[in-house]
């Protein structure tokens, strides 16, 4: 195993993908404890990244400027001053390969799935989990470099001040201090992955009848969905926090939940990293490839008509998620509740 002293990790987006890469960061730090580690990321996803001892420096990549020659020249100068021994591209797309090339690193690597010509810059590192979960595909790069991987850990950034802020916001919305609550994220990056808003509304109504609060989260783009869910639920026990938290605040809000429920979306992977008991709804995507990974806290419901596989991770079937019923989710909730989560 080479004694790398200055390492660049490239994983710029999206939220779930950045979180999937955190176990690789953990393994790199454990195998190269004295290395100076820099992470290149789009700024909007940087709040999930931890500081020292895991990461020494973060470099923000402006994706809108990656076609600008003056910006590329400036970025090249910034990267070159670090004198990287090794660059690990966990994005493996054209834009990340460009950043890898500009880095001036002595060695360029990526995981085995080199796409969009990124193989012209990076050398693929292949391991035993080539067709397995994406977290293991990334960890195979550490194994291929001679490192050891003895566990899957997510060194996620935490902020006590944000925790206090979200607790105050919940109380302002009428939830008594210390009450348990369930976090629900109704949106997704692609509409085909979403569970119907009507179903979320009926589920929240059932929880309210049991005296359980639900908190709806997401960006401001999910506001209309949240309003529809609240109207269907017809209760003050359903609190709308969409567009009201920072990413760090979202992390702390999920961390305080007794349960998390959503389809395949970024906040799901925050819940998984925090080991919050969760129910994940899958259909057009494969949980075996990109779902919440490992642990007794993970409970997946897969649509009976799902055709997604690790080899074909996204199937465009707009009817697929509708096949998961409210009763399906409620039954799983009750089963999980009987193992320690009390409504």
C-alpha positions in Angstrom: 0.0 0.0 0.0 1.5 3.3 -1.1 1.9 6.0 1.6 -0.2 8.7 0.0 0.3 12.1 1.6 -2.1 14.3 -0.3 -5.4 12.8 -1.6 -8.1 14.4 -3.6 -11.6 12.9 -3.5 -14.0 14.0 -6.2 -17.7 13.5 -5.6 -19.6 16.7 -6.5 -23.3 15.6 -6.4 -26.0 14.7 -5.7 -27.0 14.5 -2.0 -27.5 10.8 -1.9 -24.4 10.1 -4.0 -22.2 12.2 -1.7 -23.5 10.3 1.3 -22.9 7.0 -0.4 -19.2 8.1 -0.7 -18.8 8.8 3.0 -17.9 5.2 4.0 -15.0 5.4 1.4 -13.8 8.6 3.1 -13.9 6.8 6.5 -11.9 3.9 5.0 -9.3 6.2 3.4 -8.8 8.1 6.6 -8.3 4.8 8.5 -5.8 3.5 6.0 -4.0 6.8 5.4 -4.3 8.5 8.8 -1.6 11.1 8.1 -2.7 12.1 4.6 -4.1 15.6 3.8 -7.5 14.8 2.4 -9.3 17.3 0.1 -12.8 16.8 -1.2 -14.1 18.5 -4.4 -17.9 19.1 -4.3 -20.7 21.4 -5.5 -21.3 23.9 -2.7 -25.0 23.0 -2.1 -24.0 19.5 -1.1 -21.0 20.4 1.1 -23.0 20.7 4.4 -23.1 16.9 4.8 -19.3 16.6 4.6 -17.5 16.5 8.0 -14.5 18.5 9.0 -11.3 17.3 10.7 -10.1 14.6 11.3 -11.9 13.2 8.2 -11.5 16.1 5.7 -8.8 18.7 5.9 -10.1 20.9 3.1 -13.1 21.3 0.8 -12.9 22.8 -2.7 -16.1 24.0 -4.2 -16.7 23.3 -7.9 -19.0 25.6 -9.8 -20.7 23.3 -12.3 -22.1 26.3 -14.2 -18.6 27.5 -15.0 -17.0 24.2 -16.1 -17.2 25.3 -19.7 -15.5 28.7 -18.9 -11.8 28.7 -19.9 -10.9 31.4 -17.3 -12.6 29.5 -14.6 -10.9 26.2 -15.6 -7.5 28.0 -15.5 -8.2 29.4 -12.1 -9.4 26.0 -10.9 -6.3 24.3 -12.3 -4.1 26.7 -10.4 -6.0 26.1 -7.1 -5.8 22.4 -7.5 -2.1 22.2 -8.6 -0.9 24.1 -5.5 -2.0 21.1 -3.4 0.5 18.8 -5.2 -1.8 15.8 -4.9 -0.3 12.3 -4.9 -3.5 10.7 -5.8 -7.0 11.6 -7.1 -10.0 9.3 -6.5 -12.9 10.2 -8.8 -16.0 8.6 -7.3 -18.3 10.4 -9.8 -16.8 9.0 -13.0 -18.5 11.3 -15.4 -17.0 13.8 -17.9 -17.2 16.8 -15.6 -15.5 15.0 -12.7 -12.8 13.6 -15.0 -12.2 17.1 -16.1 -11.6 18.1 -12.5 -9.3 15.1 -12.0 -7.3 16.1 -15.1 -7.0 19.6 -13.8 -5.8 18.4 -10.4 -2.3 17.6 -11.6 -2.4 14.5 -9.3 0.3 12.0 -10.0 -2.2 9.1 -10.1 -5.8 9.2 -11.2 -8.3 6.5 -10.2 -12.0 5.9 -10.3 -14.3 3.0 -9.4 -15.0 0.5 -12.2 -17.9 2.2 -13.9 -16.1 4.8 -15.9 -18.7 6.7 -17.9 -18.8 9.6 -20.4 -15.1 9.1 -21.4 -13.8 9.4 -17.8 -11.7 6.3 -18.5 -9.4 8.6 -20.6 -8.3 10.2 -17.4 -8.9 7.7 -14.7 -7.8 4.1 -14.2 -10.6 1.8 -13.1 -10.2 0.1 -9.7 -12.2 -3.1 -9.8 -13.1 -5.3 -6.8 -15.3 -8.2 -5.7 -18.5 -6.0 -5.5 -18.5 -4.8 -9.1 -22.2 -5.4 -9.5 -23.1 -4.9 -5.8 -24.3 -1.9 -3.9 -22.7 1.4 -4.9 -21.3 1.9 -1.5 -19.3 -1.4 -1.9 -18.3 -0.4 -5.4 -16.7 2.7 -4.0 -15.1 0.8 -1.1 -13.6 -1.6 -3.7 -11.3 1.3 -4.7 -9.8 1.3 -1.2 -9.4 -2.4 -1.3 -7.7 -2.3 -4.8 -5.3 0.3 -3.5 -4.1 -2.1 -0.8 -6.3 -0.8 2.0 -8.5 -2.7 4.3 -12.3 -2.2 4.9 -13.5 -3.6 8.2 -16.8 -1.6 8.5 -19.2 0.7 6.8 -19.4 4.1 8.6 -20.8 7.4 7.6 -18.9 10.4 9.1 -21.7 12.8 8.6 -21.4 16.4 9.9 -23.5 17.2 12.9 -24.4 20.7 14.4 -26.0 21.0 17.9 -27.0 24.6 17.2 -29.0 23.5 14.2 -30.6 20.8 16.3 -31.8 23.5 18.8 -33.1 25.6 15.9 -35.2 22.8 14.4 -36.6 21.8 17.8 -37.7 25.5 18.4 -39.3 25.5 14.9 -41.3 22.3 15.7 -42.5 23.8 18.9 -43.6 27.0 17.1 -45.6 24.7 14.8 -47.5 23.4 17.8 -45.6 20.2 18.6 -44.9 19.8 22.4 -41.3 19.6 23.4 -40.0 16.1 23.5 -42.8 14.5 21.5 -41.8 11.7 19.1 -42.3 12.4 15.4 -42.0 10.7 12.0 -40.2 12.5 9.2 -41.7 12.1 5.7 -40.0 13.3 2.5 -42.7 13.2 -0.3 -40.5 14.4 -3.2 -37.8 12.8 -5.3 -35.3 13.8 -7.9 -37.4 12.1 -10.6 -41.2 12.1 -10.4 -41.2 8.4 -11.5 -39.7 7.5 -8.1 -42.4 9.3 -6.0 -45.1 7.7 -4.0 -48.5 9.4 -4.6 -49.2 12.4 -2.4 -52.7 11.1 -1.6 -51.1 8.0 -0.1 -48.8 10.1 2.1 -51.8 12.1 3.2 -53.9 9.1 4.2 -50.8 7.7 6.0 -50.3 10.9 8.0 -54.0 10.9 8.9 -53.6 7.4 10.4 -50.6 8.4 12.4 -52.5 11.5 13.7 -55.3 9.2 14.8 -52.7 7.4 16.9 -51.4 10.7 18.4 -48.2 10.6 16.3 -46.8 13.8 14.7 -45.5 13.8 11.2 -43.1 16.3 9.8 -42.9 16.9 6.0 -39.5 17.8 4.6 -38.0 18.7 1.3 -37.1 21.8 -0.7 -39.4 24.6 -1.5 -40.2 22.8 -4.7 -42.1 20.2 -2.7 -44.3 22.9 -1.1 -47.3 22.0 -3.3 -47.0 18.3 -2.4 -46.8 19.1 1.3 -49.9 21.3 1.1 -51.8 18.5 -0.6 -50.7 16.0 2.0 -51.7 18.3 4.8 -55.2 18.9 3.2 -55.8 15.2 2.9 -54.5 14.4 6.4 -56.7 17.2 7.8 -54.8 17.5 11.0 -52.5 19.8 12.9 -50.4 16.7 13.8 -49.0 17.0 10.2 -46.4 19.7 10.2 -45.0 21.2 7.0 -41.3 22.0 7.1 -40.6 21.9 3.4 -38.3 24.7 2.3 -37.8 25.8 6.0 -34.5 24.1 6.9 -31.0 24.3 5.7 -29.4 21.0 4.7 -27.7 20.9 8.1 -31.0 21.6 9.7 -32.5 18.7 7.8 -29.9 16.4 9.1 -30.7 17.4 12.7 -34.4 17.1 12.1 -34.0 13.6 10.8 -31.6 12.7 13.6 -34.3 13.5 16.2 -37.0 11.5 14.5 -38.3 8.2 15.8 -38.9 7.0 12.2 -38.3 8.2 8.6 -40.5 7.3 5.6 -39.9 8.2 1.9 -39.2 6.8 -1.5 -35.7 6.8 -3.1 -34.5 10.3 -2.4 -31.6 12.2 -0.9 -33.0 12.6 2.7 -33.5 8.8 2.8 -29.7 8.4 2.8 -29.3 10.9 5.6 -31.7 8.8 7.7 -29.7 5.7 6.8 -26.4 7.3 7.7 -27.8 8.4 11.0 -29.2 4.9 11.6 -32.7 6.2 12.2 -35.4 3.5 11.8 -36.7 3.9 8.3 -39.2 2.6 5.8 -38.0 3.0 2.2 -40.4 2.7 -0.8 -38.8 1.4 -4.0 -40.1 0.7 -7.5 -38.3 2.2 -10.5 -34.9 1.9 -8.8 -33.1 -1.0 -7.2 -32.5 -0.9 -3.4 -29.8 -3.6 -4.0 -27.8 -0.9 -5.8 -28.6 2.4 -4.3 -30.9 1.8 -1.4 -30.3 2.3 2.3 -27.4 0.0 3.2 -27.3 -2.4 6.0 -28.4 -2.4 9.6 -31.5 -3.5 11.5 -32.9 0.0 11.1 -33.5 -0.5 7.4 -37.0 -1.7 6.1 -37.7 -1.6 2.4 -41.0 -2.0 0.6 -40.5 -2.9 -3.1 -43.4 -2.5 -5.6 -44.7 -5.8 -6.8 -44.3 -4.7 -10.4 -40.7 -3.4 -10.0 -38.3 -4.5 -12.7 -35.3 -2.5 -11.5 -32.1 -4.5 -10.9 -28.5 -3.5 -10.0 -27.7 -3.8 -13.7 -30.7 -1.6 -14.8 -31.0 0.8 -11.8 -33.7 3.1 -13.2 -36.8 1.8 -15.0 -39.2 4.5 -16.3 -42.5 3.0 -15.1 -44.9 5.8 -13.9 -47.4 3.2 -12.5 -44.9 1.2 -10.5 -44.9 3.2 -7.2 -48.7 3.3 -7.2 -48.7 -0.5 -6.6 -47.4 0.1 -3.0 -50.6 0.6 -0.9 -51.2 2.6 2.2 -52.0 -0.6 4.0 -48.6 -2.1 2.9 -46.8 0.8 4.6 -49.0 0.8 7.6 -48.5 -2.9 8.2 -44.8 -2.5 8.0 -44.9 0.5 10.3 -46.8 -1.5 12.9 -44.4 -4.4 12.6 -41.4 -2.1 13.1 -43.2 -0.3 16.0 -43.6 -3.6 17.8 -39.8 -3.8 17.8 -39.2 -0.6 19.8 -40.9 2.4 18.2 -44.1 3.3 20.1 -46.7 5.6 18.6 
